[in-house]
Amino acid sequence: ALAARHRSETQVRRFVADASHELRTPLAAIRGYAELVRRVPGEVPPDVLAAMDRVESEARRMTSLVEDLLLLARLDAGRPLERAPVDLAALAADGVSDAHAAAPDHWWVLDVPDDAPSAGTVVVGDENALRQVLANLLANARVHTPPGTTVTTTVRPAGGAAPGTVAVVVRDDGPGFPAELADRLFDRFTRADAARSPGTGTGLGLAIADAVVRAHGGTITADGTPGATTFTVTLPVAGPAPPPPGGAAD
């Protein structure tokens, strides 16, 4: 029974990966033709242009979903990620800047060490994947909280019970999430109730964040205390640089 279940799961993962890959081409074609139509506004009725805008918008949304599914399939398959030094403080600064542009009706606060990256905020990993973790957490705060909410992103060496690690904390003073959701918050396609998530999102953002963080040897936790939501990502910091040839110091 275990072997049959494993085969079934493997087939599903392969199907998701193959389907996601194959969907990229037609979605790109749909977006391209919609953009082409919009470039000749003088010859196209306004209602057709409006329809093309909707086609292009939905194609972008579907493309984003396909890319998310493809990334999860790659992580499930255990494919290695890129490995290079990444400054989490710089990633947080970029993420907060993007979040502010997307939702100026929220208060976005960034708290990083003044002497980053020398303050122990550098990890070894895949910059694009880690950037997506930050983007997903900030998007989660933006989508699930009302205007005027304060979202604070903090990057600090964890220390304490987790020496040799750096923590990225995204905290908002929104409504929190239901207690019954805590155990499956990072499961795929999990979504909050309609009051907290009014028809937005796919339920993959936190699952991707969890998979990426685990692939980097880290952990991600959530605290949905009423009146606040806090996500904490903990990752091992980069080791010291190797000494120069011959032992000469710079």
Phi and psi restraints in degrees (value plus and minus 20) as a CYANA .aco file:
   2 LEU   PHI     -85.2   -45.2
   2 LEU   PSI     -60.6   -20.6
   3 ALA   PHI     -84.7   -44.7
   3 ALA   PSI     -60.9   -20.9
   4 ALA   PHI     -85.4   -45.4
   4 ALA   PSI     -59.6   -19.6
   5 ARG   PHI     -85.4   -45.4
   5 ARG   PSI     -60.4   -20.4
   6 HIS   PHI     -83.0   -43.0
   6 HIS   PSI     -63.0   -23.0
   7 ARG   PHI     -81.8   -41.8
   7 ARG   PSI     -62.0   -22.0
   8 SER   PHI     -83.5   -43.5
   8 SER   PSI     -65.2   -25.2
   9 GLU   PHI     -83.5   -43.5
   9 GLU   PSI     -58.6   -18.6
  10 THR   PHI     -84.3   -44.3
  10 THR   PSI     -61.1   -21.1
  11 GLN   PHI     -84.5   -44.5
  11 GLN   PSI     -60.9   -20.9
  12 VAL   PHI     -83.8   -43.8
  12 VAL   PSI     -64.4   -24.4
  13 ARG   PHI     -83.5   -43.5
  13 ARG   PSI     -60.2   -20.2
  14 ARG   PHI     -86.0   -46.0
  14 ARG   PSI     -60.1   -20.1
  15 PHE   PHI     -82.6   -42.6
  15 PHE   PSI     -64.5   -24.5
  16 VAL   PHI     -80.7   -40.7
  16 VAL   PSI     -64.3   -24.3
  17 ALA   PHI     -84.2   -44.2
  17 ALA   PSI     -66.2   -26.2
  18 ASP   PHI     -86.6   -46.6
  18 ASP   PSI     -63.9   -23.9
  19 ALA   PHI     -84.3   -44.3
  19 ALA   PSI     -62.2   -22.2
  20 SER   PHI     -82.0   -42.0
  20 SER   PSI     -62.5   -22.5
  21 HIS   PHI     -84.2   -44.2
  21 HIS   PSI     -62.7   -22.7
  22 GLU   PHI     -90.5   -50.5
  22 GLU   PSI     -48.1    -8.1
  23 LEU   PHI     -94.2   -54.2
  23 LEU   PSI     -38.6     1.4
  24 ARG   PHI     -78.2   -38.2
  24 ARG   PSI     -65.2   -25.2
  25 THR   PHI     -85.5   -45.5
  25 THR   PSI     -71.9   -31.9
  26 PRO   PHI     -84.1   -44.1
  26 PRO   PSI     -53.1   -13.1
  27 LEU   PHI     -86.9   -46.9
  27 LEU   PSI     -59.2   -19.2
  28 ALA   PHI     -84.3   -44.3
  28 ALA   PSI     -57.8   -17.8
  29 ALA   PHI     -86.0   -46.0
  29 ALA   PSI     -61.9   -21.9
  30 ILE   PHI     -80.9   -40.9
  30 ILE   PSI     -66.0   -26.0
  31 ARG   PHI     -83.6   -43.6
  31 ARG   PSI     -60.7   -20.7
  32 GLY   PHI     -83.7   -43.7
  32 GLY   PSI     -65.0   -25.0
  33 TYR   PHI     -89.2   -49.2
  33 TYR   PSI     -55.8   -15.8
  34 ALA   PHI     -84.3   -44.3
  34 ALA   PSI     -61.4   -21.4
  35 GLU   PHI     -85.9   -45.9
  35 GLU   PSI     -57.3   -17.3
  36 LEU   PHI     -82.4   -42.4
  36 LEU   PSI     -61.5   -21.5
  37 VAL   PHI     -83.8   -43.8
  37 VAL   PSI     -60.2   -20.2
  38 ARG   PHI     -89.4   -49.4
  38 ARG   PSI     -37.0     3.0
  39 ARG   PHI    -100.2   -60.2
  39 ARG   PSI     -27.6    12.4
  40 VAL   PHI    -141.4  -101.4
  40 VAL   PSI      40.4    80.4
  41 PRO   PHI     -82.8   -42.8
  41 PRO   PSI     -47.5    -7.5
  42 GLY   PHI     -86.7   -46.7
  42 GLY   PSI     -42.4    -2.4
  43 GLU   PHI    -125.6   -85.6
  43 GLU   PSI     -19.4    20.6
  44 VAL   PHI    -140.4  -100.4
  44 VAL   PSI     110.9   150.9
  45 PRO   PHI     -79.3   -39.3
  45 PRO   PSI     129.8   169.8
  46 PRO   PHI     -77.2   -37.2
  46 PRO   PSI     -57.3   -17.3
  47 ASP   PHI     -87.4   -47.4
  47 ASP   PSI     -52.1   -12.1
  48 VAL   PHI     -90.0   -50.0
  48 VAL   PSI     -59.5   -19.5
  49 LEU   PHI     -81.5   -41.5
  49 LEU   PSI     -61.1   -21.1
  50 ALA   PHI     -82.8   -42.8
  50 ALA   PSI     -61.1   -21.1
  51 ALA   PHI     -84.1   -44.1
  51 ALA   PSI     -60.2   -20.2
  52 MET   PHI     -85.2   -45.2
  52 MET   PSI     -55.2   -15.2
  53 ASP   PHI     -80.1   -40.1
  53 ASP   PSI     -62.4   -22.4
  54 ARG   PHI     -87.9   -47.9
  54 ARG   PSI     -60.1   -20.1
  55 VAL   PHI     -79.9   -39.9
  55 VAL   PSI     -66.3   -26.3
  56 GLU   PHI     -85.6   -45.6
  56 GLU   PSI     -60.2   -20.2
  57 SER   PHI     -83.4   -43.4
  57 SER   PSI     -65.6   -25.6
  58 GLU   PHI     -89.2   -49.2
  58 GLU   PSI     -53.3   -13.3
  59 ALA   PHI     -84.8   -44.8
  59 ALA   PSI     -59.5   -19.5
  60 ARG   PHI     -83.0   -43.0
  60 ARG   PSI     -61.6   -21.6
  61 ARG   PHI     -84.6   -44.6
  61 ARG   PSI     -62.2   -22.2
  62 MET   PHI     -86.5   -46.5
  62 MET   PSI     -57.9   -17.9
  63 THR   PHI     -81.9   -41.9
  63 THR   PSI     -62.1   -22.1
  64 SER   PHI     -81.6   -41.6
  64 SER   PSI     -62.2   -22.2
  65 LEU   PHI     -83.5   -43.5
  65 LEU   PSI     -62.7   -22.7
  66 VAL   PHI     -82.5   -42.5
  66 VAL   PSI     -62.5   -22.5
  67 GLU   PHI     -83.9   -43.9
  67 GLU   PSI     -57.6   -17.6
  68 ASP   PHI     -83.5   -43.5
  68 ASP   PSI     -65.6   -25.6
  69 LEU   PHI     -83.6   -43.6
  69 LEU   PSI     -59.2   -19.2
  70 LEU   PHI     -86.0   -46.0
  70 LEU   PSI     -60.5   -20.5
  71 LEU   PHI     -83.0   -43.0
  71 LEU   PSI     -63.4   -23.4
  72 LEU   PHI     -83.3   -43.3
  72 LEU   PSI     -59.0   -19.0
  73 ALA   PHI     -83.8   -43.8
  73 ALA   PSI     -59.6   -19.6
  74 ARG   PHI     -85.4   -45.4
  74 ARG   PSI     -61.4   -21.4
  75 LEU   PHI     -86.6   -46.6
  75 LEU   PSI     -59.5   -19.5
  76 ASP   PHI     -81.2   -41.2
  76 ASP   PSI     -56.5   -16.5
  77 ALA   PHI     -97.0   -57.0
  77 ALA   PSI     -25.2    14.8
  78 GLY   PHI      53.5    93.5
  78 GLY   PSI       4.5    44.5
  79 ARG   PHI     -88.7   -48.7
  79 ARG   PSI     116.5   156.5
  80 PRO   PHI     -85.9   -45.9
  80 PRO   PSI     124.0   164.0
  81 LEU   PHI    -111.1   -71.1
  81 LEU   PSI     145.1   185.1
  82 GLU   PHI     -84.3   -44.3
  82 GLU   PSI     128.5   168.5
  83 ARG   PHI    -148.4  -108.4
  83 ARG   PSI      91.4   131.4
  84 ALA   PHI    -177.3  -137.3
  84 ALA   PSI     137.7   177.7
  85 PRO   PHI     -82.4   -42.4
  85 PRO   PSI     112.7   152.7
  86 VAL   PHI    -152.3  -112.3
  86 VAL   PSI     106.2   146.2
  87 ASP   PHI    -108.8   -68.8
  87 ASP   PSI      90.2   130.2
  88 LEU   PHI     -86.7   -46.7
  88 LEU   PSI     -48.5    -8.5
  89 ALA   PHI     -84.1   -44.1
  89 ALA   PSI     -62.0   -22.0
  90 ALA   PHI     -86.8   -46.8
  90 ALA   PSI     -60.1   -20.1
  91 LEU   PHI     -83.0   -43.0
  91 LEU   PSI     -60.9   -20.9
  92 ALA   PHI     -84.1   -44.1
  92 ALA   PSI     -60.1   -20.1
  93 ALA   PHI     -81.8   -41.8
  93 ALA   PSI     -64.2   -24.2
  94 ASP   PHI     -84.0   -44.0
  94 ASP   PSI     -63.4   -23.4
  95 GLY   PHI     -83.4   -43.4
  95 GLY   PSI     -63.1   -23.1
  96 VAL   PHI     -85.7   -45.7
  96 VAL   PSI     -59.1   -19.1
  97 SER   PHI     -81.6   -41.6
  97 SER   PSI     -64.7   -24.7
  98 ASP   PHI     -84.7   -44.7
  98 ASP   PSI     -60.1   -20.1
  99 ALA   PHI     -84.3   -44.3
  99 ALA   PSI     -59.2   -19.2
 100 HIS   PHI     -83.3   -43.3
 100 HIS   PSI     -59.3   -19.3
 101 ALA   PHI     -86.6   -46.6
 101 ALA   PSI     -55.9   -15.9
 102 ALA   PHI     -98.0   -58.0
 102 ALA   PSI     -49.3    -9.3
 103 ALA   PHI    -161.6  -121.6
 103 ALA   PSI      55.7    95.7
 104 PRO   PHI     -87.9   -47.9
 104 PRO   PSI     -29.6    10.4
 105 ASP   PHI    -104.2   -64.2
 105 ASP   PSI     -19.2    20.8
 106 HIS   PHI    -124.2   -84.2
 106 HIS   PSI     140.6   180.6
 107 TRP   PHI    -118.9   -78.9
 107 TRP   PSI      98.5   138.5
 108 TRP   PHI    -129.4   -89.4
 108 TRP   PSI     101.5   141.5
 109 VAL   PHI    -138.9   -98.9
 109 VAL   PSI     114.2   154.2
 110 LEU   PHI    -136.3   -96.3
 110 LEU   PSI     108.8   148.8
 111 ASP   PHI    -150.1  -110.1
 111 ASP   PSI      80.2   120.2
 112 VAL   PHI    -151.3  -111.3
 112 VAL   PSI     138.0   178.0
 113 PRO   PHI     -81.3   -41.3
 113 PRO   PSI     123.7   163.7
 114 ASP   PHI     -84.2   -44.2
 114 ASP   PSI     -49.8    -9.8
 115 ASP   PHI    -121.2   -81.2
 115 ASP   PSI       1.0    41.0
 116 ALA   PHI     -82.5   -42.5
 116 ALA   PSI     123.9   163.9
 117 PRO   PHI    -109.0   -69.0
 117 PRO   PSI     -20.3    19.7
 118 SER   PHI     -86.7   -46.7
 118 SER   PSI     -32.0     8.0
 119 ALA   PHI    -103.1   -63.1
 119 ALA   PSI      -8.3    31.7
 120 GLY   PHI      67.8   107.8
 120 GLY   PSI      15.6    55.6
 121 THR   PHI    -127.5   -87.5
 121 THR   PSI      -8.8    31.2
 122 VAL   PHI    -119.2   -79.2
 122 VAL   PSI     111.5   151.5
 123 VAL   PHI    -142.0  -102.0
 123 VAL   PSI     149.0   189.0
 124 VAL   PHI    -127.0   -87.0
 124 VAL   PSI      99.0   139.0
 125 GLY   PHI    -196.9  -156.9
 125 GLY   PSI    -184.9  -144.9
 126 ASP   PHI    -112.7   -72.7
 126 ASP   PSI      90.8   130.8
 127 GLU   PHI     -80.4   -40.4
 127 GLU   PSI     -63.8   -23.8
 128 ASN   PHI     -84.5   -44.5
 128 ASN   PSI     -60.7   -20.7
 129 ALA   PHI     -87.3   -47.3
 129 ALA   PSI     -62.1   -22.1
 130 LEU   PHI     -87.8   -47.8
 130 LEU   PSI     -54.7   -14.7
 131 ARG   PHI     -82.5   -42.5
 131 ARG   PSI     -57.2   -17.2
 132 GLN   PHI     -88.3   -48.3
 132 GLN   PSI     -54.4   -14.4
 133 VAL   PHI     -78.4   -38.4
 133 VAL   PSI     -69.4   -29.4
 134 LEU   PHI     -81.6   -41.6
 134 LEU   PSI     -63.9   -23.9
 135 ALA   PHI     -82.5   -42.5
 135 ALA   PSI     -60.6   -20.6
 136 ASN   PHI     -86.9   -46.9
 136 ASN   PSI     -61.5   -21.5
 137 LEU   PHI     -85.8   -45.8
 137 LEU   PSI     -61.7   -21.7
 138 LEU   PHI     -90.0   -50.0
 138 LEU   PSI     -57.3   -17.3
 139 ALA   PHI     -85.3   -45.3
 139 ALA   PSI     -57.0   -17.0
 140 ASN   PHI     -80.8   -40.8
 140 ASN   PSI     -63.4   -23.4
 141 ALA   PHI     -86.5   -46.5
 141 ALA   PSI     -58.5   -18.5
 142 ARG   PHI     -86.8   -46.8
 142 ARG   PSI     -63.7   -23.7
 143 VAL   PHI     -94.5   -54.5
 143 VAL   PSI     -56.0   -16.0
 144 HIS   PHI    -121.0   -81.0
 144 HIS   PSI      -5.5    34.5
 145 THR   PHI    -151.3  -111.3
 145 THR   PSI     132.5   172.5
 146 PRO   PHI     -97.6   -57.6
 146 PRO   PSI     143.3   183.3
 147 PRO   PHI     -76.0   -36.0
 147 PRO   PSI     125.7   165.7
 148 GLY   PHI      72.8   112.8
 148 GLY   PSI     -27.5    12.5
 149 THR   PHI     -89.0   -49.0
 149 THR   PSI     121.1   161.1
 150 THR   PHI    -115.0   -75.0
 150 THR   PSI     106.1   146.1
 151 VAL   PHI    -137.3   -97.3
 151 VAL   PSI      98.9   138.9
 152 THR   PHI    -131.7   -91.7
 152 THR   PSI     106.3   146.3
 153 THR   PHI    -129.6   -89.6
 153 THR   PSI     101.2   141.2
 154 THR   PHI    -140.7  -100.7
 154 THR   PSI     115.5   155.5
 155 VAL   PHI    -144.5  -104.5
 155 VAL   PSI      99.0   139.0
 156 ARG   PHI    -169.8  -129.8
 156 ARG   PSI     127.6   167.6
 157 PRO   PHI     -76.3   -36.3
 157 PRO   PSI     111.7   151.7
 158 ALA   PHI     -88.2   -48.2
 158 ALA   PSI     -71.9   -31.9
 159 GLY   PHI      40.0    80.0
 159 GLY   PSI    -176.1  -136.1
 160 GLY   PHI      36.0    76.0
 160 GLY   PSI    -140.6  -100.6
 161 ALA   PHI     -99.1   -59.1
 161 ALA   PSI     -24.7    15.3
 162 ALA   PHI    -151.7  -111.7
 162 ALA   PSI      44.9    84.9
 163 PRO   PHI     -85.3   -45.3
 163 PRO   PSI     131.3   171.3
 164 GLY   PHI      56.8    96.8
 164 GLY   PSI      -1.6    38.4
 165 THR   PHI    -149.5  -109.5
 165 THR   PSI     143.3   183.3
 166 VAL   PHI    -144.6  -104.6
 166 VAL   PSI     121.5   161.5
 167 ALA   PHI    -132.3   -92.3
 167 ALA   PSI     115.4   155.4
 168 VAL   PHI    -134.6   -94.6
 168 VAL   PSI      98.4   138.4
 169 VAL   PHI    -136.5   -96.5
 169 VAL   PSI     106.1   146.1
 170 VAL   PHI    -135.5   -95.5
 170 VAL   PSI      93.8   133.8
 171 ARG   PHI    -145.8  -105.8
 171 ARG   PSI     114.2   154.2
 172 ASP   PHI    -144.6  -104.6
 172 ASP   PSI     134.7   174.7
 173 ASP   PHI    -120.4   -80.4
 173 ASP   PSI      17.3    57.3
 174 GLY   PHI    -102.0   -62.0
 174 GLY   PSI    -179.4  -139.4
 175 PRO   PHI     -96.8   -56.8
 175 PRO   PSI     -27.1    12.9
 176 GLY   PHI      58.5    98.5
 176 GLY   PSI    -190.9  -150.9
 177 PHE   PHI    -150.3  -110.3
 177 PHE   PSI     136.6   176.6
 178 PRO   PHI     -80.1   -40.1
 178 PRO   PSI     124.3   164.3
 179 ALA   PHI     -80.8   -40.8
 179 ALA   PSI     -54.7   -14.7
 180 GLU   PHI     -89.3   -49.3
 180 GLU   PSI     -31.4     8.6
 181 LEU   PHI    -109.9   -69.9
 181 LEU   PSI     -32.3     7.7
 182 ALA   PHI     -80.4   -40.4
 182 ALA   PSI     -61.3   -21.3
 183 ASP   PHI     -92.2   -52.2
 183 ASP   PSI     -38.9     1.1
 184 ARG   PHI    -144.7  -104.7
 184 ARG   PSI       1.8    41.8
 185 LEU   PHI     -82.5   -42.5
 185 LEU   PSI     -54.6   -14.6
 186 PHE   PHI    -117.1   -77.1
 186 PHE   PSI     -11.3    28.7
 187 ASP   PHI     -95.5   -55.5
 187 ASP   PSI     133.0   173.0
 188 ARG   PHI     -90.7   -50.7
 188 ARG   PSI     120.2   160.2
 189 PHE   PHI      46.4    86.4
 189 PHE   PSI       0.1    40.1
 190 THR   PHI    -102.4   -62.4
 190 THR   PSI     110.7   150.7
 191 ARG   PHI    -154.2  -114.2
 191 ARG   PSI     130.0   170.0
 192 ALA   PHI     -94.8   -54.8
 192 ALA   PSI    -199.8  -159.8
 193 ASP   PHI     -89.4   -49.4
 193 ASP   PSI     150.8   190.8
 194 ALA   PHI     -83.6   -43.6
 194 ALA   PSI     -50.2   -10.2
 195 ALA   PHI     -86.4   -46.4
 195 ALA   PSI     -55.3   -15.3
 196 ARG   PHI    -110.6   -70.6
 196 ARG   PSI     -49.4    -9.4
 197 SER   PHI    -150.2  -110.2
 197 SER   PSI      58.4    98.4
 198 PRO   PHI     -94.3   -54.3
 198 PRO   PSI      56.4    96.4
 199 GLY   PHI      53.9    93.9
 199 GLY   PSI       4.0    44.0
 200 THR   PHI    -142.7  -102.7
 200 THR   PSI     134.7   174.7
 201 GLY   PHI      64.7   104.7
 201 GLY   PSI     142.0   182.0
 202 THR   PHI    -132.8   -92.8
 202 THR   PSI     -28.6    11.4
 203 GLY   PHI      61.1   101.1
 203 GLY   PSI      -2.9    37.1
 204 LEU   PHI    -129.0   -89.0
 204 LEU   PSI     -36.9     3.1
 205 GLY   PHI     -78.7   -38.7
 205 GLY   PSI     -69.6   -29.6
 206 LEU   PHI     -92.2   -52.2
 206 LEU   PSI     -52.7   -12.7
 207 ALA   PHI     -84.1   -44.1
 207 ALA   PSI     -59.9   -19.9
 208 ILE   PHI     -86.8   -46.8
 208 ILE   PSI     -63.7   -23.7
 209 ALA   PHI     -78.3   -38.3
 209 ALA   PSI     -63.9   -23.9
 210 ASP   PHI     -83.3   -43.3
 210 ASP   PSI     -65.2   -25.2
 211 ALA   PHI     -85.2   -45.2
 211 ALA   PSI     -61.4   -21.4
 212 VAL   PHI     -86.5   -46.5
 212 VAL   PSI     -65.1   -25.1
 213 VAL   PHI     -82.9   -42.9
 213 VAL   PSI     -63.5   -23.5
 214 ARG   PHI     -84.8   -44.8
 214 ARG   PSI     -55.6   -15.6
 215 ALA   PHI     -85.5   -45.5
 215 ALA   PSI     -41.1    -1.1
 216 HIS   PHI    -116.0   -76.0
 216 HIS   PSI     -10.1    29.9
 217 GLY   PHI      55.9    95.9
 217 GLY   PSI       1.6    41.6
 218 GLY   PHI    -132.8   -92.8
 218 GLY   PSI    -191.5  -151.5
 219 THR   PHI    -154.3  -114.3
 219 THR   PSI     134.6   174.6
 220 ILE   PHI    -155.9  -115.9
 220 ILE   PSI     112.4   152.4
 221 THR   PHI    -149.7  -109.7
 221 THR   PSI     141.8   181.8
 222 ALA   PHI    -155.1  -115.1
 222 ALA   PSI     121.6   161.6
 223 ASP   PHI    -148.5  -108.5
 223 ASP   PSI      94.9   134.9
 224 GLY   PHI    -126.0   -86.0
 224 GLY   PSI      17.3    57.3
 225 THR   PHI     -69.2   -29.2
 225 THR   PSI     111.8   151.8
 226 PRO   PHI     -71.3   -31.3
 226 PRO   PSI     108.8   148.8
 227 GLY   PHI      75.0   115.0
 227 GLY   PSI     -17.4    22.6
 228 ALA   PHI    -189.9  -149.9
 228 ALA   PSI     130.7   170.7
 229 THR   PHI    -153.0  -113.0
 229 THR   PSI     109.1   149.1
 230 THR   PHI    -148.9  -108.9
 230 THR   PSI     104.6   144.6
 231 PHE   PHI    -129.7   -89.7
 231 PHE   PSI     110.8   150.8
 232 THR   PHI    -142.3  -102.3
 232 THR   PSI      99.1   139.1
 233 VAL   PHI    -125.9   -85.9
 233 VAL   PSI     106.3   146.3
 234 THR   PHI    -139.3   -99.3
 234 THR   PSI     105.7   145.7
 235 LEU   PHI    -151.1  -111.1
 235 LEU   PSI     127.4   167.4
 236 PRO   PHI     -88.4   -48.4
 236 PRO   PSI     115.5   155.5
 237 VAL   PHI     -94.9   -54.9
 237 VAL   PSI     140.0   180.0
 238 ALA   PHI     -87.6   -47.6
 238 ALA   PSI     123.3   163.3
 239 GLY   PHI     -93.5   -53.5
 239 GLY   PSI     150.4   190.4
 240 PRO   PHI     -84.0   -44.0
 240 PRO   PSI     128.9   168.9
 241 ALA   PHI     -85.8   -45.8
 241 ALA   PSI     125.8   165.8
 242 PRO   PHI     -85.7   -45.7
 242 PRO   PSI     130.5   170.5
 243 PRO   PHI     -86.9   -46.9
 243 PRO   PSI     131.1   171.1
 244 PRO   PHI     -86.6   -46.6
 244 PRO   PSI     139.0   179.0
 245 PRO   PHI     -75.8   -35.8
 245 PRO   PSI     117.0   157.0
 246 GLY   PHI      61.3   101.3
 246 GLY   PSI     -20.4    19.6
 247 GLY   PHI      56.2    96.2
 247 GLY   PSI     -10.4    29.6
 248 ALA   PHI     -94.3   -54.3
 248 ALA   PSI     118.2   158.2
 249 ALA   PHI    -112.6   -72.6
 249 ALA   PSI     127.7   167.7
